[in-house]
Each structure stands twice: as C-alpha cells, then as structure tokens.
Amino acid sequence: MRLTRVIVLFSLLLGLSSSALADTSKPAATKLGRGLPLIIGRFRVASGGDPVEKTNTGVQPLEATRWDYFGPPGNEVSVEKFHFRQDAQAYEMLSLISAAVRASKSNVEIINGIGTAGFATDNEISFFKGVDFVRIKNVSGHAANLNEFAHVWSEALDKGEADIPALIKHLPEPNEAQKNAVFLNSFADLKQLPFQHAVFDAVQSGGNADAVLATYGPTKVLILEFNTPQLATENDQRIIARIQELWKLGQPAPTGYRRVGNYSVLVFDAPDEQTAKQLIDQVKYEQVVQWLGENPNILKEAEKRYVNTTLGVLIAVLKASGYAAVLCLGVGGLIGGLLFSYRRSQQKAVAYSDAGGMLRLNLDEMTAETNPSRLLRERN
C-alpha cells in the first residue's frame, strides 16, 4: 500500500515537472519562430531573428533577419529573410542577387516553381514569395537538402500577388528573358544594373519609373516604364538628344531606340538595325487605369454594357426565329409533298378500279393510238 502511494506521488510530480518545462519553453519557441519553421528534417534552429547587415544591392528592406540551423555534426544552414512593402521590391532583390551570382556562375537562371520564382546553385537556393525574399545557404560546405528548406520556408510565407512583375512579361520572348532579366522597381538611377551605357545619363525618373534589362546572346534590351505620359515624353526627348550627341562625338550609341506608349525601349549591341527593330516590335505597351476614387465613366460603361447585352439578346432571338421559320417551312414542304403524292396515287387507283364488276369505259383516255383492241368495232 505504501509502495503504491509512492509510485502515484512520483507520477504526479513527474507530470507537473513536464508541464512546467513545457510552459516555460513554449513562449521562447513562439518568440523565436514567429510562425516560421524551427525544425526542418534533421536540422534545428540554433539562433533566429538576428539582424542581417545591409547588402550591396542598394535595395533596402523593412526588415532583414537571419536564422541558423544545425544538423548532424559539421552541417550548418543559414536562412536570410528580407521583408519588403511590395512584391515588386522582393523580386527586384531576387533579380539583383541572381545577376551578382551569375557573374561567376553563368548558368544561374531565374525560374518559376521555387517560391514564386527563384534560382539555385550547388550551395544556395534563393527565391521570392509575396513581399519576402529568402536566401538559403550551405554554410558548412557539407551537402544538405536545401530543396527541403526552400519548400518548408516557402509554405510558411504569404503568397501575395503570386506573380512576377508585369513589365518582365512585355519583354521579347518573356519566358526566356525572365531567366536573366534584372528588374528595378521605382528606380532613381540605373547604376544598379550590371550593364552601363553613356545614354543612361539622359534618364531622369525621380523614382517614378521601373526598368528591366534582358540579354539575348550579345544583344541587350532595356525597357523603361514611366508612370506618367509627361515623364515619358520628357525622357524620350532627352534620350533622343543624347543619342544624337553620341553620334556626333563618334561614341557608341544604342543600336535601336523607340518610345512605345509610356515605355522607352533601347537595344544595345545588336548585330544590325534590322535585328534591333525586330526586337522592339515585340514590345507591347499595356496600360491599366485604376481610379483612386469612383470611376467617372461608370455610367457610360454601364450604358455600353446594357446596349451590348440588349443587342446580343436581340440578335440571339432573331437567329432563333430564323432557324424556327426555316425549320417550319422545311417540315411543311415535306408534309405537303407527301400529301400531294398520296392524293395522286389515290386518283390513279380510282381511274382504273373495278367499279362493281362492270367494265368502265374511260373514253377520254382510250383511243385507237393507245389500245385499239379495247375499242368496239362497227357491225356489218
């Protein structure tokens, strides 16, 4: 009996101590994790939430933190997360980091499927998703499953718009261009691009423009998108003047240039002007108008939709009525033809019937030419 009490008391103490340890560890885990994964495979967070030093990309996030994971002896993985205000800013950092890595590893390409989009090397996976850019590295040099890290971290992030910036889709051959394109969001100057040219001095955006630079073999295409027609016009005039100045000075100038809507499209190092023209022809300007308040044209748009809908219904009714009329005429003609054929057959049957056992002489139809043997002859 005494032994049983001792065992029960020991069990109660053990349960209370476990609960106490769990309660004391839970706040620390919540504070450390911030909703992010603490354990990935055989790796566990050793430290997290430490601030990251500013990168040399020029892009300034709202928050930058680092998370260190330790696994089997000699294995360490670091995860850096950069949090921005807009999806486009996160993509900008992805494109700039990939361009820097591509300088030493030419096969680095941005592809879809890692987060929203990202790139991978032997010891690094970087991607953006929503307003976050994540960079995962093998610190120890030992092989770790970075794909698993990328998948788990991607699942923990908000997807945001779940798409790349629209300007990249307006490049020639956008699916291929995205792999090496460098995107700048609301740029003040073009110094962050990995390619520089004297004509860039003429561009003045005031932070109200985006840019994308893509490479096609030796040729480069740069699209500048200005937020207002006035800004696009002013820069168009300056760019043309700068190109003419470079011609006069005998200095290298863009192979091709054209304003397309609010875009300024420049082609560099193309084999000839015809190739540059063909590339520019593939750039299509698409304007999306968003009203800050109520759309002043809402009544006109509603009237237009009503007219289009009414006309559509009227045309549908007329078509249906026409089909019905044709069908009725066709069926009526068929039935009329059958009745006419039936009546003709009945008339012929009566004309040559037995008539009650007596011979009916159809004098109007029987003549000497038709059947002489059926005619009565004169008696002598």
C-alpha positions as CSV (number, residue, x, y, z in Angstrom):
1,M,0.0,0.0,0.0
2,R,2.8,2.4,0.9
3,L,4.7,1.4,-2.2
4,T,1.6,2.2,-4.4
5,R,1.3,5.7,-2.8
6,V,4.9,6.4,-3.5
7,I,4.5,5.4,-7.2
8,V,1.4,7.6,-7.6
9,L,3.1,10.6,-5.9
10,F,6.2,10.2,-8.1
11,S,4.0,10.1,-11.3
12,L,2.2,13.3,-10.2
13,L,5.5,15.1,-9.6
14,L,6.9,13.9,-12.9
15,G,3.7,15.2,-14.8
16,L,3.8,18.5,-13.0
17,S,7.5,19.0,-13.8
18,S,6.9,18.1,-17.5
19,S,4.1,20.6,-17.7
20,A,6.2,23.3,-16.1
21,L,9.0,22.7,-18.6
22,A,6.6,22.8,-21.5
23,D,5.1,26.0,-20.3
24,T,8.5,27.7,-19.8
25,S,9.8,26.5,-23.2
26,K,6.6,27.4,-25.3
27,P,6.9,31.2,-25.1
28,A,10.6,31.0,-26.1
29,A,9.8,28.9,-29.1
30,T,6.9,31.2,-30.2
31,K,9.1,34.2,-29.9
32,L,11.9,32.5,-31.7
33,G,9.8,31.1,-34.5
34,R,7.5,34.0,-35.3
35,G,5.4,31.5,-37.3
36,L,8.5,30.2,-39.2
37,P,9.8,26.6,-39.1
38,L,12.1,25.7,-36.2
39,I,12.8,22.1,-37.2
40,I,13.4,21.0,-40.8
41,G,14.4,17.4,-41.3
42,R,17.3,16.7,-39.0
43,F,18.1,20.4,-38.7
44,R,17.0,22.5,-35.7
45,V,17.2,26.3,-35.2
46,A,20.2,27.3,-33.1
47,S,19.6,31.1,-33.3
48,G,17.0,33.1,-35.1
49,G,15.8,36.6,-35.7
50,D,19.2,38.2,-35.7
51,P,19.5,41.3,-37.9
52,V,21.3,41.0,-41.2
53,E,23.8,43.5,-42.5
54,K,22.8,45.6,-45.4
55,T,23.5,44.1,-48.8
56,N,25.3,46.0,-51.6
57,T,22.3,45.7,-53.9
58,G,21.0,49.1,-52.9
59,V,17.6,47.6,-52.1
60,Q,16.5,48.5,-48.5
61,P,14.0,46.0,-46.9
62,L,11.8,46.9,-44.0
63,E,13.3,44.0,-42.0
64,A,16.2,41.6,-42.6
65,T,16.8,38.6,-40.2
66,R,19.0,35.6,-40.2
67,W,18.2,32.0,-38.9
68,D,20.9,29.4,-38.3
69,Y,20.1,25.7,-38.4
70,F,22.4,23.0,-37.1
71,G,22.0,19.3,-38.0
72,P,24.3,16.3,-38.0
73,P,27.9,17.2,-36.9
74,G,29.5,19.5,-39.4
75,N,26.3,20.6,-41.1
76,E,25.0,24.1,-40.9
77,V,22.5,26.0,-43.0
78,S,21.7,29.7,-42.8
79,V,18.5,31.3,-43.9
80,E,18.2,35.1,-44.5
81,K,14.8,36.6,-44.9
82,F,14.2,40.1,-46.3
83,H,10.8,41.6,-45.8
84,F,9.5,44.4,-48.1
85,R,6.5,46.5,-48.5
86,Q,5.7,45.4,-52.1
87,D,6.1,42.1,-54.1
88,A,8.0,44.0,-56.8
89,Q,10.7,45.1,-54.3
90,A,11.2,41.5,-53.3
91,Y,11.5,40.5,-56.9
92,E,14.0,43.3,-57.5
93,M,16.3,41.9,-54.9
94,L,16.0,38.4,-56.3
95,S,17.0,39.7,-59.8
96,L,19.9,41.7,-58.5
97,I,21.3,38.9,-56.3
98,S,20.9,36.4,-59.2
99,A,22.8,38.8,-61.5
100,A,25.7,39.1,-59.0
101,V,25.9,35.3,-58.7
102,R,25.6,34.9,-62.5
103,A,28.8,37.0,-62.8
104,S,30.8,34.0,-61.5
105,K,28.3,31.2,-62.4
106,S,26.9,31.9,-65.8
107,N,24.4,29.0,-65.7
108,V,22.3,30.7,-62.9
109,E,18.7,31.3,-64.1
110,I,15.6,32.6,-62.5
111,I,12.8,30.0,-62.9
112,N,9.3,29.6,-61.6
113,G,8.5,26.9,-59.1
114,I,10.9,27.9,-56.3
115,G,8.6,30.0,-54.1
116,T,7.0,32.2,-56.8
117,A,10.3,32.5,-58.6
118,G,13.9,31.8,-57.7
119,F,17.3,30.4,-58.6
120,A,19.5,27.6,-57.3
121,T,23.2,26.8,-57.3
122,D,25.2,23.9,-55.6
123,N,25.2,25.6,-52.2
124,E,22.4,28.1,-52.4
125,I,18.7,28.5,-53.1
126,S,17.1,31.9,-53.3
127,F,13.5,32.8,-54.0
128,F,10.8,35.4,-53.5
129,K,7.3,34.9,-52.5
130,G,4.9,37.8,-51.8
131,V,6.8,40.6,-50.0
132,D,9.6,38.3,-48.9
133,F,12.9,37.4,-50.4
134,V,14.7,34.3,-48.9
135,R,18.3,33.3,-49.3
136,I,19.2,29.8,-48.1
137,K,22.9,28.7,-48.0
138,N,25.0,25.7,-47.0
139,V,27.4,27.3,-44.6
140,S,29.4,24.2,-43.6
141,G,30.0,23.1,-47.2
142,H,28.5,19.7,-46.4
143,A,25.6,18.6,-48.6
144,A,22.3,19.4,-47.0
145,N,18.8,19.1,-48.6
146,L,18.3,22.8,-49.5
147,N,15.2,21.9,-51.6
148,E,13.5,20.7,-48.4
149,F,14.5,24.0,-46.7
150,A,13.1,26.0,-49.6
151,H,9.9,24.1,-49.7
152,V,9.2,24.4,-45.9
153,W,10.1,28.1,-45.8
154,S,8.0,28.8,-48.9
155,E,5.0,27.2,-47.3
156,A,5.3,29.5,-44.2
157,L,5.2,32.7,-46.3
158,D,2.2,34.6,-47.7
159,K,1.9,34.2,-51.4
160,G,1.0,37.9,-52.0
161,E,0.2,38.5,-55.7
162,A,1.8,35.2,-56.6
163,D,3.2,36.6,-59.9
164,I,6.3,38.3,-61.3
165,P,6.2,42.0,-62.3
166,A,4.2,42.6,-65.4
167,L,7.0,44.6,-67.1
168,I,9.1,41.4,-67.5
169,K,6.2,39.8,-69.4
170,H,6.4,42.5,-72.0
171,L,10.0,41.7,-73.0
172,P,10.7,39.9,-76.3
173,E,10.4,36.1,-75.6
174,P,9.5,36.7,-72.0
175,N,9.8,33.1,-70.8
176,E,13.4,33.0,-71.8
177,A,14.1,36.6,-70.9
178,Q,13.0,36.1,-67.3
179,K,15.9,33.7,-66.7
180,N,18.4,36.5,-66.8
181,A,16.3,39.7,-66.6
182,V,17.3,42.3,-64.0
183,F,14.3,44.3,-62.6
184,L,14.4,47.7,-60.9
185,N,11.4,49.0,-59.0
186,S,10.8,52.7,-58.7
187,F,14.5,53.4,-59.6
188,A,16.2,56.8,-59.0
189,D,19.0,55.9,-61.4
190,L,20.2,52.9,-63.5
191,K,23.5,52.4,-61.7
192,Q,22.3,49.2,-60.1
193,L,22.1,47.5,-63.5
194,P,25.0,45.1,-64.3
195,F,25.3,46.9,-67.7
196,Q,26.1,50.6,-68.0
197,H,26.0,53.0,-71.0
198,A,26.5,56.7,-71.6
199,V,22.9,57.2,-72.7
200,F,21.8,56.4,-69.2
201,D,22.8,59.9,-68.2
202,A,19.7,61.2,-70.0
203,V,17.3,59.2,-68.0
204,Q,15.6,61.1,-65.1
205,S,12.9,59.2,-63.4
206,G,12.6,60.8,-60.0
207,G,11.7,57.4,-58.6
208,N,8.6,57.2,-60.7
209,A,9.7,54.5,-63.2
210,D,10.5,50.8,-63.4
211,A,13.1,49.2,-65.6
212,V,14.0,45.7,-66.8
213,L,17.2,44.6,-68.6
214,A,17.3,41.3,-70.5
215,T,20.1,39.7,-72.5
216,Y,19.7,37.8,-75.8
217,G,23.1,36.5,-76.6
218,P,25.3,39.5,-77.2
219,T,22.3,41.8,-77.5
220,K,20.6,43.6,-74.6
221,V,17.1,45.1,-74.4
222,L,16.2,47.7,-71.8
223,I,12.6,48.8,-71.1
224,L,12.0,51.9,-69.1
225,E,8.4,52.3,-67.9
226,F,7.5,55.8,-66.8
227,N,4.4,56.3,-64.6
228,T,3.0,59.3,-66.4
229,P,2.9,60.3,-70.1
230,Q,4.6,63.6,-69.2
231,L,7.5,61.9,-67.7
232,A,7.7,59.5,-70.7
233,T,7.7,62.4,-73.1
234,E,10.4,64.4,-71.3
235,N,12.7,61.4,-71.1
236,D,12.0,60.5,-74.7
237,Q,13.2,63.9,-75.8
238,R,16.3,63.7,-73.6
239,I,17.2,60.2,-74.8
240,I,16.9,61.2,-78.5
241,A,19.1,64.2,-77.9
242,R,21.7,62.2,-76.0
243,I,21.8,59.6,-78.8
244,Q,22.3,62.3,-81.4
245,E,25.1,63.8,-79.3
246,L,26.8,60.4,-79.0
247,W,26.6,60.1,-82.8
248,K,28.3,63.5,-83.3
249,L,31.0,62.6,-80.8
250,G,31.7,59.3,-82.5
251,Q,30.9,57.3,-79.3
252,P,28.9,54.1,-79.1
253,A,25.2,54.6,-79.1
254,P,22.2,52.2,-78.8
255,T,21.6,50.1,-81.9
256,G,17.9,50.9,-81.7
257,Y,15.5,53.1,-79.8
258,R,11.8,53.8,-79.8
259,R,9.1,55.1,-77.5
260,V,6.2,52.7,-77.1
261,G,3.4,54.2,-75.1
262,N,5.0,55.1,-71.7
263,Y,7.9,52.8,-72.5
264,S,11.3,53.8,-73.7
265,V,12.9,50.8,-75.4
266,L,16.6,50.7,-76.0
267,V,18.6,47.9,-77.8
268,F,22.3,47.6,-77.3
269,D,25.0,45.6,-79.2
270,A,22.6,44.1,-81.8
271,P,24.2,42.8,-85.0
272,D,22.3,45.4,-87.1
273,E,19.5,47.9,-87.0
274,Q,17.0,45.4,-88.5
275,T,17.6,43.0,-85.6
276,A,17.1,45.8,-83.2
277,K,13.9,46.9,-84.9
278,Q,12.5,43.3,-84.7
279,L,13.2,43.1,-81.0
280,I,11.5,46.5,-80.4
281,D,8.5,45.4,-82.5
282,Q,7.9,42.6,-80.0
283,V,7.5,45.0,-77.0
284,K,3.8,45.7,-76.5
285,Y,2.7,48.5,-74.1
286,E,-0.3,47.6,-72.0
287,Q,-1.8,50.4,-69.9
288,V,-4.0,49.6,-66.8
289,V,-6.0,52.5,-65.4
290,Q,-7.0,52.4,-61.7
291,W,-9.1,55.2,-60.3
292,L,-8.3,56.2,-56.7
293,G,-12.0,57.2,-56.2
294,E,-15.2,56.4,-58.1
295,N,-14.8,55.9,-61.8
296,P,-16.2,59.0,-63.5
297,N,-17.1,56.9,-66.6
298,I,-19.0,54.3,-64.7
299,L,-22.4,55.4,-66.1
300,K,-21.1,55.3,-69.7
301,E,-19.6,51.9,-69.1
302,A,-22.9,50.6,-67.6
303,E,-24.8,52.0,-70.6
304,K,-22.3,50.4,-73.0
305,R,-22.7,47.0,-71.3
306,Y,-26.5,47.4,-71.4
307,V,-26.6,48.2,-75.1
308,N,-24.2,45.3,-75.9
309,T,-26.2,42.9,-73.8
310,T,-29.5,44.0,-75.4
311,L,-28.1,43.8,-78.9
312,G,-26.8,40.3,-78.1
313,V,-30.2,39.2,-76.8
314,L,-32.0,40.7,-79.9
315,I,-29.6,39.0,-82.3
316,A,-30.0,35.7,-80.5
317,V,-33.8,36.0,-80.7
318,L,-33.7,36.8,-84.4
319,K,-31.4,33.9,-85.1
320,A,-33.6,31.6,-83.2
321,S,-36.7,32.9,-85.0
322,G,-35.0,32.5,-88.4
323,Y,-34.0,28.9,-87.6
324,A,-37.5,28.1,-86.5
325,A,-39.1,29.6,-89.7
326,V,-36.7,27.7,-91.9
327,L,-37.5,24.5,-89.9
328,C,-41.2,25.1,-90.2
329,L,-41.1,25.8,-93.9
330,G,-39.0,22.7,-94.5
331,V,-41.3,20.4,-92.5
332,G,-44.4,22.0,-94.1
333,G,-42.9,21.4,-97.6
334,L,-42.1,17.8,-96.8
335,I,-45.6,17.1,-95.4
336,G,-47.2,18.9,-98.4
337,G,-45.2,16.9,-100.8
338,L,-46.1,13.6,-99.2
339,L,-49.9,14.6,-99.2
340,F,-49.7,15.6,-102.9
341,S,-48.0,12.3,-103.8
342,Y,-50.6,10.3,-101.8
343,R,-53.6,12.1,-103.5
344,R,-52.2,11.5,-106.9
345,S,-51.8,7.8,-106.2
346,Q,-55.4,7.6,-105.0
347,Q,-56.7,9.3,-108.1
348,K,-55.0,6.8,-110.4
349,A,-56.3,3.9,-108.4
350,V,-59.9,5.1,-108.8
351,A,-59.5,5.7,-112.5
352,Y,-58.6,2.1,-113.2
353,S,-60.7,0.4,-110.5
354,D,-63.3,-2.5,-111.0
355,A,-66.4,-0.3,-110.4
356,G,-68.6,-3.1,-109.0
357,G,-67.9,-5.8,-111.6
358,M,-68.8,-3.7,-114.6
359,L,-66.5,-2.6,-117.3
360,R,-65.9,1.2,-117.0
361,L,-65.0,2.8,-120.3
362,N,-62.6,5.6,-119.9
363,L,-63.3,7.0,-123.3
364,D,-61.3,10.1,-122.6
365,E,-58.2,8.1,-122.0
366,M,-58.7,5.2,-124.5
367,T,-58.0,6.0,-128.1
368,A,-57.0,4.0,-131.2
369,E,-53.5,5.0,-130.7
370,T,-53.3,3.9,-127.1
371,N,-55.0,0.4,-127.2
372,P,-57.1,-0.4,-130.4
373,S,-58.1,-3.9,-129.1
374,R,-60.2,-2.4,-126.4
375,L,-62.4,-0.3,-128.7
376,L,-65.8,-1.6,-130.0
377,R,-66.0,-2.2,-133.7
378,E,-68.9,-1.5,-136.1
379,R,-71.1,-4.5,-137.0
380,N,-71.8,-5.4,-140.6
